[in-house]
C-alpha cells in the first residue's frame, strides 16, 4: 500500500530506464557524435583544465618539468591559489590592456557591421556587374589572414609604403602609421575591419534576401520613403541574423591575435597589445616565461567572454530574440 501512494518508489528507476531506451533507440546518433566529443575533449577540454590548474600555481620556465639531454627534471612549482588573479587585477597593465581591448572590439565590430550592412543593401539590388562587385568584396575573405596582414604591413611602411608614397606625391608629409601609438591603433582597426567586412557582408546579404519583396512593394504603395522602409522592414528583418553575427564577431575580435601580433607585435611600447597578445607575451616572449600568469590571463579572458555572452543572451530574450 505504501508503494502505491509513494511515487518515488516507482519513479526512481525510471531515469536509468529512459537513458537505456534512448541509447538503444538512437545508438547510431550517439556513435556518430562520439568521435567529435572525443576530439573536442582532447583538443579543448584537457588544455582548458590544464590551463585553469596552471593559473593556480607559480609555474614558469624554471620550475616546470623539462628534459635536458637524457636527464628529466621534475616539476617544482607550487600551488598558490588565487594569488595570480589577485596580482593581475591589481596591476595597471591589465586594466590598460582591457580598456584598449574593449575599445578595439567595439570599434571594429561597429564599423564592420555598418559597412557590411550598407554594402549588402547595395548588392541586394539588381544592377550591371553585381556579380563582379560581390566577388571583389568577398576577396579579402578568400586570402589567408597572415598574407593580408603582411600586405598591409608593406602598405604602412613609413619609407617605402604605398600610402606614404601617395601622400608624398600630393605634397603631404608621410604618416608614422605603426610607430605612433594613436596611428598604430587606427591602423590595426582598419586592417581588422578590412578582414571582417566580407563575413558581415555575406551574412547580411543572406538576411536581406530572406525578406519578402512584397513587404517593400506594399510599403512603397502606402507612401513609405526609403528611410522608413529601411527602418521598419529591413532592420526588423535582419535582426535575428545580425544579433548572431555581432556576437560571433565580438568574440573573434576580442581574441584577434594575428592582426595585432603580425602587424605591430603589440607596439609601439605595448600600446596596441590586447589581452590575448599580452598572455602570449608572458608565455613565450618574457624571460623567464611565465606560464602561470599567462594561464591566468587566459582564464580571465574566457570569463569575460562568457559573462558577455550571458548578458547578451539575456538582452536578446528581453527583446524576444531567443536562440
N, C-alpha and C positions, 0 to 999 in steps of 0.2 A: 504494500500500500504506500509505503514511504517512497519507493522508487517511482510510483505512478504520479505522485504530486511534486516530485523533485525533478525539474527539467535538466538540472546539471548532470544528473546521473546518466542520462541518455545523450546529452549534448557534448559531453567531454570527449568521447572517441570520434566525434563527427569530423573534427578538423583533419586528423590523420587520414580518415577515410576520403574526404574531399581531395586532399593532396594526392592520395594514391590514385583516385579516379582521374584527376587532372593529368598526372604523369602517364597513365595508361592511355587516355584518350588523345593526348597531344604530345606523345613521345617524339614524333617527328620534329615538331617545332622546338622542343627542348634540345634535341640532338643538333639542330641547325644553329641554335644560338650558343651552344656550349663552347665551341671554339672561339667565338667572338668574345664571350665573357672571359675565357681563359687568357686570351691575348691582352684584353683591356686590363685584367688584373695584373698581368705580368709587366706591362709597359707603363701603366699609370698607377695602379693600386699599390704595388710594392714600393716604387720610388716615392710615392706620396707618404706612405707610412714611414719609410726610412728618413725622408726629409723632416717630417714632424719630430721624429726621435732625435735626429742630429741637432735640431733647433733647441732642444732642451739640454744640450751638452756644451762643452767648451772645445769641441773638435776643431783642429786646424791641421795644417800641413805637417807640423812637427810631432803630433801625438796620435795620428790615425795609424791604423795597420798598414804596413807597406813592405815591399820586397826590395832588398838591396842585394844584388847578386844572388847568391844561394841562401842568404840569410833573410829570414822572415821576422820582422819586428812587430810584436803585438801592439794593439792599440792601448793607449794610456790615458785617454781623455775621460773626464768625469761628468757625472750628471749634475747640472746646475739649475734645473727647473726653469723658471720663467725669467731668470736673470738677463738673458739675451734680449727678450722682448722689452723688459724694463729699460735696459740701456738704449735700445733703439728708439723707444718712444720719448726718451729724454734728450735724444740727440737732435740738434737743429738740422743736421743734414737730412734726416728722414722727412721732416716736415717741409724742408725746401724742395726735396725730390717729389714729395706727394703733391705739393701745390702746383709745381710745373707739370706733373703727370696729369692732374685733373684739368689744368688749362689746355694742355696739348690734346687731351682726349675730347674735351668739349669743342674746341676749335676745329679739329679735324672732322669729327662726326657731323657737326652743324654744317660746315661748308660742303662736305661731301654729300650730305643729304639734300641740301638746297640745289647744288649743281646737278646731282643725279635726277632729282625730280624735275627740274627745269629742262634738262636735255631730254628726258623721257617724254615730257609733254611735246617737245618739238618733234621728236622722232615718231610720235604716235599719229602724226598726220601724214597724209599722202602727198608726196612731192617728188620731183625728179631727183634721182641719185640718193634716195633714202638708204638703200642697202649699202652704198659706199660709205656714207656717213656713219652708219651703225658699225660697220667693220672698223673704221678708223677710231671710233670712240671706245671700242672694246679692245683695241690693240694693246694698251698698257696691261690688261689682264692676262694676255697671252704670253707676255715677256716675263721670264723669271725675275723675281723681285730684286735679287742681287745685281743682275745685269742693268736693270733700270736705275738702281741707286748709283752704281758706278758711272753710268752715263750722265746722271745729274751731277755727280761729283766733278766730272770733267767740265760740265757747263758752268759750274760755280767757281772753277779755278780762277783765282784773282789775277793771274798774269796772262794766261793763255786761253781762258774760258770764253765761250761764245757770248755769254751775257755781257761780260765786261768789254769785250771787243765791240759789241753793238753800241754800248754806252759811250765808249771812247770815240767811235765813229761819229756819234751825234754830238760830240763836244761835252759829254757829261763824265765826270770823274768816276772811275770804277768803284764798285761797292765791295766791301770786305764781307762776302757772303757767309763764310764759315769761320772767320776769325773774330768777328764782332758778336758778342753774346746775343744781342737783340736780333740781328740779322740772321744769325745761325738758327734761332728758334723759328723765325719766319720761314727760313729755307727748308727746315725739316718738315714743317707743317705743309708747305707747298708740295713737297715730294710725296708725302703720305696721302694728301688729297688726290694728287695725280694717279696714285696707285689704287685708291679706293673708289673713285668715281665709276669705273666700269661695273663693279659689283652692284653699286646702288642703282646705276642706270638700268641694268638688266632686271633687277628686282622690281623697280618702279614701273618699267615698261610692261612687264608681265601683269602687274596690278592694274595698270591703266587699261590694258586690253581686255581685262575681265569685266570692266564696267559696260553695261549695255548701252549701245549708241542711242537707243530710244529715249533714254533719260535726257541726254543732251538735246535731242530734237524737240522733246516736249518742253524743256526749259526755254529753248530758243523761241518756240512758238508763243510761250507765255510772256516773252519780252525780257528774259533774263540776259544781262550782258555777260561778257567773257569772265569778268571777275566773279560775278555771282554764280556762274556755272562752275567755276573752279572751286569756290568756297563751299558751295552746297552740294556738289556732286562729286568732284574729283577728290577732294580731301577726305570726305567720309568713305569714298570707295576704296581708297588705298590705305586706310588707317590700319587695318589688321596686318597687312604686309609691312608697312612702314614701321610699326611697333616692333616687329620681329627683327627686321634688318638693322634698326637702330640699336637694339640690344646686342646683336652679334657684332656690329661694327664697333660698339663701345668696348666690348671685351677684347676684340682683336687689337684695337688701337691702344688700349691700356697696356697691352703686352707686346706692342710692336717693337721688338728688339732689333730686327735687321736694319730698318731705316736709320735709327739713331746710331747704332754701332758702326755701320758701314759708311755713313755719311760724315759724321763728326766725331765718332768714338766718345761721345759724351761731352766733348769740348765745345767752346774753349773754357778751360778751368772748371769743367763739370757743369756748365750752365745748361746743357741740353740733356743731361743724364736724367732718365726716368727711373722708376723703381726697379724694373727688370734689369736695366743696364747696370745699376748700382749693385744689385745682387750678383750679377755676372762678374763685375769687377772684384768683389770681395772673394769670390770662389776661385777665380782663375788669373787675376792680374795682380792683386795685392801680395805683399810678401811679409810674413808667411800667409799663404792662402787660408782664409778664414771660412771654413765650411759651415760652422755652426751659425755664425751671424748671417751668412748667405742663405742658409735654410730658413732662418727666422724671417728674413725679408720676404722669402718666397711664400711662407705661410701667411704672413700679413697681407701680401698681395691677393692670395686666394680668399682670405676672409673679407677683404674689401670688395672684391668682385661678387662674392656670394651675398653679402649684405646688399649690394646694389641690385643684384638680380631679384632678391626677395622683395625689396622696396619697389622695384619697377613692376613686378608681377602684381603686387597689391594695388598699385596705382592703376594698372590695366583692369583689374577686377572692379574697381570703383567706377570705371568708365564703361563697364560691360564688355570689355575685350578679354575673355577668359581663354587661356591656352595652356 
